[in-house]
């Protein structure tokens, strides 16, 4: 797969940002890759209620990607759909 075939890069605000970033980036966003809606947010609640918060924030998302500044980005599949997402972006399952 060529880099030209990949979906565009998207970004959201972090917790410590310059005014220009705050003015130009949302705190959360949804992006569609193939037929898969992906939610992107910095914080997704406490560990015990992340799935509930993900459903409230992104009711149509199949996957939610979230991270805190000291963590690697995490992905919460709603439900787990790794093969569906791989197929949607044309990657081998």
Kinemage of the C-alpha trace (Angstrom):
@kinemage 1
@onewidth
@group {chain A} dominant
@subgroup {mainchain}
@vectorlist {calphas} color= white
{ca unk a 1} P 0.000 0.000 0.000
{ca unk a 2} L 1.302 3.416 -0.943
{ca unk a 3} L 1.303 6.288 1.572
{ca unk a 4} L -0.982 8.098 -0.886
{ca unk a 5} L -3.667 5.488 -0.207
{ca unk a 6} L -3.636 6.032 3.558
{ca unk a 7} L -6.332 8.163 5.206
{ca unk a 8} L -5.366 11.714 6.236
{ca unk a 9} L -3.737 12.372 9.609
{ca unk a 10} L -6.059 13.984 12.154
{ca unk a 11} L -5.312 15.673 15.478
{ca unk a 12} L -7.056 16.892 18.626
{ca unk a 13} L -6.045 19.229 21.456
{ca unk a 14} L -3.828 18.019 24.261
{ca unk a 15} L -4.088 19.216 27.833
{ca unk a 16} L -1.396 21.933 27.557
{ca unk a 17} L -1.666 23.799 24.270
{ca unk a 18} L -0.868 27.143 22.688
{ca unk a 19} L -3.846 29.412 21.916
{ca unk a 20} L -3.356 28.788 18.187
{ca unk a 21} L -3.774 25.033 18.700
{ca unk a 22} L -6.869 25.526 20.877
{ca unk a 23} L -8.377 27.789 18.225
{ca unk a 24} L -7.762 25.283 15.419
{ca unk a 25} L -8.171 21.808 16.888
{ca unk a 26} L -11.211 20.207 18.549
{ca unk a 27} L -11.060 18.417 21.918
{ca unk a 28} L -12.514 15.323 20.294
{ca unk a 29} L -13.383 14.205 16.791
{ca unk a 30} L -14.790 11.372 14.751
{ca unk a 31} L -13.180 10.120 11.583
{ca unk a 32} L -14.378 7.482 9.142
{ca unk a 33} L -11.920 4.987 7.697
{ca unk a 34} L -13.579 2.764 5.127
{ca unk a 35} L -16.890 1.928 6.781
{ca unk a 36} L -15.503 2.256 10.309
{ca unk a 37} L -16.256 5.317 12.472
{ca unk a 38} L -13.351 6.077 14.840
{ca unk a 39} L -13.636 8.394 17.848
{ca unk a 40} L -10.517 10.259 19.008
{ca unk a 41} L -10.235 11.932 22.420
{ca unk a 42} L -7.493 12.620 24.958
{ca unk a 43} L -9.195 11.366 28.140
{ca unk a 44} L -11.893 8.714 28.253
{ca unk a 45} L -12.909 8.595 31.909
{ca unk a 46} L -11.769 6.209 34.615
{ca unk a 47} L -10.817 2.613 33.886
{ca unk a 48} L -14.068 1.309 35.371
{ca unk a 49} L -16.354 3.343 33.064
{ca unk a 50} L -14.431 3.835 29.811
{ca unk a 51} L -16.771 1.776 27.647
{ca unk a 52} L -19.810 3.679 28.983
{ca unk a 53} L -18.128 7.054 28.421
{ca unk a 54} L -16.973 5.972 24.955
{ca unk a 55} L -20.566 5.083 24.028
{ca unk a 56} L -21.836 8.440 25.337
{ca unk a 57} L -19.156 10.506 23.599
{ca unk a 58} L -19.108 8.540 20.332
{ca unk a 59} L -22.418 6.686 19.906
{ca unk a 60} L -21.686 5.753 16.282
{ca unk a 61} L -18.013 4.797 16.685
{ca unk a 62} L -16.791 1.240 16.318
{ca unk a 63} L -13.375 2.144 17.810
{ca unk a 64} L -12.254 4.888 20.215
{ca unk a 65} L -8.597 5.956 20.430
{ca unk a 66} L -7.542 7.791 23.589
{ca unk a 67} L -4.351 8.661 25.438
{ca unk a 68} L -2.957 10.697 28.283
{ca unk a 69} L 0.311 12.581 27.881
{ca unk a 70} L 2.317 9.978 29.800
{ca unk a 71} L 0.732 6.991 28.064
{ca unk a 72} L 0.926 5.400 24.677
{ca unk a 73} L -2.292 5.876 22.691
{ca unk a 74} L -4.819 3.179 23.482
{ca unk a 75} L -7.585 1.817 21.370
{ca unk a 76} L -10.892 0.606 22.776
{ca unk a 77} L -12.830 -1.435 20.221
{ca unk a 78} L -16.576 -1.333 20.722
{ca unk a 79} L -16.762 -4.388 20.299
{ca unk a 80} L -13.354 -5.715 19.248
{ca unk a 81} L -13.262 -5.325 15.473
{ca unk a 82} L -9.602 -5.529 14.571
{ca unk a 83} L -10.228 -7.530 11.397
{ca unk a 84} L -13.049 -5.208 10.315
{ca unk a 85} L -10.790 -2.164 10.751
{ca unk a 86} L -7.891 -3.853 8.955
{ca unk a 87} L -10.184 -4.701 6.072
{ca unk a 88} L -11.606 -1.147 6.016
{ca unk a 89} L -8.141 0.346 5.501
{ca unk a 90} L -6.912 -2.433 3.216
{ca unk a 91} L -4.435 -4.102 5.583
{ca unk a 92} L -4.007 -7.881 5.759
{ca unk a 93} L -6.017 -9.509 8.568
